[in-house]
Structures are given as C-alpha cells and as structure tokens.
C-alpha cells in the first residue's frame, strides 16, 4: 500500500522546494558525523521542533534502514503495530518499507501485530522522514507505532528488535520519535525533562519509566524511548549524548505553557 503524507502542509511545507529550504536552515552540514545505534528525535511542527531534530540527525552516519518507533496519538489500529510492506510518501518522494527486516521483527516479537490502520494518520513517524530524505533519499523504513503497554513489554520489544537486527546482520539506525513535557511552564518543563534526559543519557530504561511515573512527565514517546534503550544496549551501546534541547517557547516567546524537545544520540558497538 501507499501511505500518503497526512501532515504535509500542517507540520511542514507541502511543497518539496519549500520543505528542502526549511530543512536546510535547520541542519548542520558541518557537523561531525558519527556511527550511532539510535537517537531520540522530536515530532512536532518543524517551526517548533525542527531545529532539535535537525541538529540530532545532522550528527549521524546514515545506514540503509531506519527503524522508527513512534507513539500512537490517534488511538486507531492495533496497540503495538508494524507495517511490513508498501511505501510512505512525503513531498520529497517515496520511502520503501524494508519488508525483510519488518517481517523478521514481526516474526520475532511476541507483541507486535501487522496493522496499517494505526499508521495511516499518525504523524510521529511521518515527520522524521523528510529530514532523513534530505540527507539520503534512498533509505528504507521499518515503521512501528506503540500505544500504551507496560514497561516490561516496551523493554522486551526492544530486545526483540535487536535480535531481529542481529539475525539478519542488518545495518540500521533506530529512532524513538518523542516530544518531552507537554504544556507546562518553561521552568517546570525543563526540570522534568532534565530528569528523563539524564536517565536516557545513563542508558537506564528502568529509570526512564520510574521518573515518568514519579514526576508525572507527559513525554508522549517514553515507550519508544524505553524500547530504543533496550535495543541499543543489546546492540552494544555504551554512551549517549544530548545534542540539543529547547522548548516551543524558544520559537513563540511564550513560556507559560511549552512543549519540550530533546535530540539525543546513542553510540557504541562495533
């Protein structure tokens, strides 16, 4: 199937030339590129979160396939879902699903189900694609959408993903698509976000889960982040780095109710 772009013209420009120009202003072409296992990247409208996503994605050496895990904002479809066939369209062209890897992940996982419905109107994966296409037009995609599950399931899913990657000897980058605290004053959002960022930098998925619960942190993609850390450690992760953090207030000038955005890369392995 063809998964059409649903937030083009809303979260980012629908015109290919305008979109490229916008991304170009948000990436760092001179950034030192490193081999990464994965990254946390935000998924809001580009005027708000684009500079953070651009800074993080500018730092990575690209592989042939990106596994992108996003939260389910729509409530549609299966709770934990993967698409294994088809293409995703954006104004910059088509991104083909890596069917071999996606089917291997599906077969390996006790939790994922094949389902297109959860993906049709979900923006959290879509908004990552143009940034990736800007640097590498011919990458492939394994898209995973996660609704609510237990922390234990998120962790196990990460291990399952790593197992599938290792068995196929695939060269991949894993993205956890997530914004941070939603609609709190700047100081509160920064304080809460710093707690979660610290846990991610420690590659401690249990601490991510604990702090999200203890401090009531409205990070929409904490499940994908937990799965990312679990997968990355199985794939040899040894360290993480915060590339950029800012809030919507840095765009709007209104710091009374902001959304936080963090770009974090996870490194290590052979």
SVG drawing of the C-alpha trace seen along z (x, -y; Angstrom):
<svg xmlns="http://www.w3.org/2000/svg" viewBox="-9 -36 43 51">
<polyline fill="none" stroke="black" stroke-width="0.4" points="0.0,0.0 1.0,-3.7 0.9,-5.5 0.2,-9.1 1.7,-12.1 -1.1,-13.3 0.6,-16.3 2.3,-17.9 1.1,-21.5 0.5,-21.4 3.6,-20.2 5.9,-21.0 5.5,-22.5 3.7,-20.6 6.0,-22.0 9.2,-20.0 11.2,-23.1 9.9,-24.9 10.4,-21.8 14.0,-21.4 14.7,-25.0 13.2,-24.8 15.2,-21.6 18.4,-23.2 18.1,-26.0 17.7,-23.5 20.5,-21.1 24.3,-21.5 26.1,-20.4 29.5,-20.8 28.6,-18.6 30.9,-15.7 29.1,-12.6 29.3,-9.5 28.2,-6.0 25.1,-5.8 22.9,-2.9 19.9,-5.2 18.5,-8.5 15.6,-10.3 14.1,-12.9 11.0,-15.1 8.0,-15.1 6.2,-18.5 5.6,-21.1 9.0,-21.9 9.0,-25.5 8.9,-24.3 10.9,-21.0 12.7,-21.1 15.9,-22.7 16.3,-19.9 15.6,-17.1 17.9,-18.7 20.7,-19.0 20.5,-15.4 20.1,-13.9 23.0,-16.1 25.3,-14.1 24.6,-10.6 26.2,-8.4 23.3,-7.0 22.6,-3.4 20.4,-1.7 17.4,-1.2 15.8,-3.2 13.6,-1.5 11.3,-4.3 9.2,-3.8 6.5,-6.4 3.7,-6.7 0.1,-6.3 -1.7,-9.7 -4.8,-8.8 -5.9,-5.7 -6.5,-3.9 -5.4,-0.4 -3.7,2.3 -2.0,1.2 1.5,2.3 1.8,2.4 4.2,2.7 3.8,2.2 5.8,4.8 5.0,3.8 4.4,0.7 5.8,-2.8 5.5,-6.0 5.1,-9.2 6.3,-12.7 6.8,-15.8 10.4,-14.6 9.5,-11.3 8.8,-7.7 10.3,-5.7 10.1,-1.9 9.4,0.3 12.2,2.8 10.0,5.8 12.7,8.3 13.5,6.6 9.9,5.6 8.7,9.2 11.6,10.5 10.8,8.1 7.1,9.2 8.1,12.9 10.5,12.3 8.1,10.3 5.5,11.7 3.7,8.3 3.7,6.6 0.9,7.2 0.8,6.3 -1.5,3.4 -1.8,0.5 -4.6,-1.4 -2.5,-2.6 -0.1,-4.2 -2.5,-5.9 -3.0,-9.2 -0.2,-9.0 2.3,-11.9 5.1,-10.7 6.9,-8.6 6.0,-10.7 7.6,-13.9 11.0,-12.2 11.1,-11.1 11.8,-14.4 14.8,-15.1 16.2,-11.7 15.4,-12.1 17.2,-15.4 20.5,-13.5 19.8,-10.1 16.9,-9.8 17.1,-6.0 16.9,-4.7 14.3,-2.1 12.0,-2.1 10.6,0.2 7.7,-1.7 6.4,-0.7 3.6,-2.5 3.1,-2.0 0.1,-2.7 0.1,-2.1 1.8,1.1 3.7,2.0 7.3,1.0 8.2,4.7 6.7,5.0 8.4,1.9 11.8,3.4 11.1,6.8 10.1,5.3 13.4,3.5 15.3,6.8 13.2,8.5 14.0,5.7 17.7,6.1 17.5,9.8 15.9,9.5 18.6,6.9 21.4,9.2 20.0,12.3 19.7,10.5 23.0,8.7 21.3,5.5 23.0,2.1 20.3,-0.1 19.7,-3.2 16.8,-3.1 14.8,-6.3 12.5,-6.8 10.1,-9.6 9.1,-11.6 8.4,-15.1 9.0,-15.7 6.9,-17.5 3.6,-19.0 2.0,-22.3 3.7,-23.3 5.6,-26.5 9.1,-26.6 10.8,-26.1 8.7,-23.1 9.1,-21.5 12.9,-21.9 13.1,-20.4 11.0,-17.4 12.7,-16.9 16.1,-17.1 15.2,-14.1 14.2,-12.0 17.1,-13.1 19.5,-12.2 18.1,-8.7 18.3,-8.3 21.9,-9.5 22.6,-6.8 21.0,-4.3 18.8,-3.3 15.3,-2.4 14.0,-1.4 14.9,-4.9 13.1,-6.5 10.0,-4.5 10.3,-5.3 10.8,-9.1 8.0,-9.4 5.7,-7.9 7.0,-9.5 7.1,-13.0 4.0,-12.7 6.0,-13.6 3.9,-13.9 6.5,-12.6 4.4,-11.0 7.1,-8.7 8.5,-7.3 7.6,-3.8 9.6,-4.1 12.5,-5.6 12.5,-2.6 12.4,-0.2 15.2,-2.1 17.5,-1.9 16.8,1.8 17.5,2.5 20.6,0.2 22.2,2.0 21.7,5.3 23.4,3.9 26.4,2.7 25.5,-0.8 28.0,-2.4 27.1,-6.0 24.5,-8.7 24.8,-12.4 22.3,-15.2 22.8,-17.2 20.1,-19.8 17.2,-20.7 14.7,-23.5 11.0,-24.2 8.2,-25.6 8.7,-28.8 12.0,-29.4 10.0,-29.7 6.9,-31.5 8.4,-33.6 5.5,-32.4 7.0,-30.4 3.8,-30.0 2.8,-26.6 5.6,-25.0 6.4,-21.6 9.9,-20.3 12.1,-18.7 15.3,-16.7 17.6,-15.4 19.8,-12.6 22.2,-10.2 23.2,-6.8 26.6,-5.4 28.8,-2.4 29.2,1.1 31.4,2.4"/>
</svg>
